[in-house]
Amino acid sequence: MIEVPESRIVVERIDAKDIKMRDLYLQVDDLAEETLMYRESIAISVIPGLHRISATNRVNTKTLDIDVIPGETVGIAAVCIPSKSILAMLMVLTGIVPYKIDLWKH
């Protein structure tokens, strides 16, 4: 039997542009949802192939599809950043801090 090296996806929330508060909820494929706070990272073992990463703050959701090869560790950055729309400015006046999510491979 041929042994396939372990592959991993590591999602980090360490970007300085992050709002540094509020939970970010991550899910890889159909695995259990994980909570990611600022300055945390999550490592998930996966089989090689195509995988979908989903991040949500329960209002906004961002997804990223990645292809993982055998033995590869794929680094993903997750960030919660303030929204810059007119609607966002109106929401700030009401005490709600609107933000959006971004994900990218690094």
N, C-alpha and C positions, 0 to 999 in steps of 0.2 A: 504494500500500500504506500502511495506517495503522500508524504506529509506536506501540507500547504502552510507556509509561514503565516503567523497571525497578522491580521490587518487591523488598524485602529483608526477611529476618527476622534480627534481631540478638539473640542470646542472651548475657546477662551473668551472671556469677557473682561478685557484689560485695557481697551483703547481709552486714551485720555479724553476723547470727545464724548464718551459715555456720560449720561446724566448721573451715574453713580448711585442711583436709588431705584426702587421698584424691582419686582421679580421679573425674570424672563423665563419662559417655559419652553423647553426644547424637547423635540421628539425626533428620533432617527427611525425612519421606516414606521413599522408598527410596534416598536418597542415601547416600554413604559416611559411616560413623560418625566423629565428631570427639571428641577428648578435651578436656575443659574443666577447668582447675584454678582455684583461688580467685584472684580479681582478673583473670581473663581474660574475653574476649568473643569471640564468633564471629559473623561476618556471612555470610549465605547468600543469594544471589540466587535468586529463585523467580518462577514465572509467577503472575499473579493467580489467586485461587481458594482453595479449601479445602486446608489442609495440616495434617499431624499431626507434632507434635514429641514425641519420646520421649527421656527421660533415665533412665539406669540406673546403679547402682553395682555391678551384677552380682548383687545380692541383692534390691533393691527397684527397681521401675520406676514412673515416672509419665508419663502422656501428656497432651497438651493439643492440642485441635483449634482452629485459628484460620482465619479467612477474611481473605485479603489482597486489597486492592483495587489497581488499577493505580497505580503510582508511590508506593505506601505503604511506609514502613519500620515494621515492627512490632517493638516492644521486648518481650523476654521475660526475666523474671528466673528464674534457676535457683538453688536453694539446697540444701545438704546440712545437715540439722539433726538434733541428737540425738533419738533416740526416747525417749519418756517412759513406757514400759510396764513392768510388773513383770518381764517377760521381758528387757527391756533392762537392768534393774538386775542381774539374774542374769548376763547376758552380760558386763557390765563386770567382775564378779568373776573371770571367766575370762580377762580381758585383751582381749576383743573390744570394739571401740567400735561399737555399733550406731547407725545413723543412717537417716533416711528422706529422701526427695527431695520437693521441691515446685517447681512451675512456675506462673507466672502472667503474664498480659499486663500491662504497665505503660505 
